[in-house]
């Protein structure tokens, strides 16, 4: 049996740019992508906390350390600068792997700088949602 599990999440990132004329994707600060173990062109789900919109696209790396979260193409209609978003990816595992799987969780501040990673949050016994 195969089970789909959360692979990675960047939690409550702030949209810094929106480009309707770009061909598509979400540009994410490369440092955040690396912290979340996201690969260039990986499928991601984007959940807009501010307005409730949800969409899928692919991730492209932005300048490391820039804090960039740029919604491109038609999805730019679904998120505006300043909106809070959750960016997530998923992985399919067999049941044995899924039982011990731990996703990469990245929590960011208002400038999209990591403030906690999943391991630290678990050790602090904070609720991860």
Secondary structure, DSSP 8 states (H G I E B T S, - for coil): -EEEEEEEEEEEEE--EEETTS-S-EEEEHHHHHHTT--TT-EEEEEETTT--EEEEEEEEE-TTS--EEEEGGGGGG--TT-EEEEEEEEEEEHHHHHH---EEEEE-TTS-EEEEHHHHHHTT----
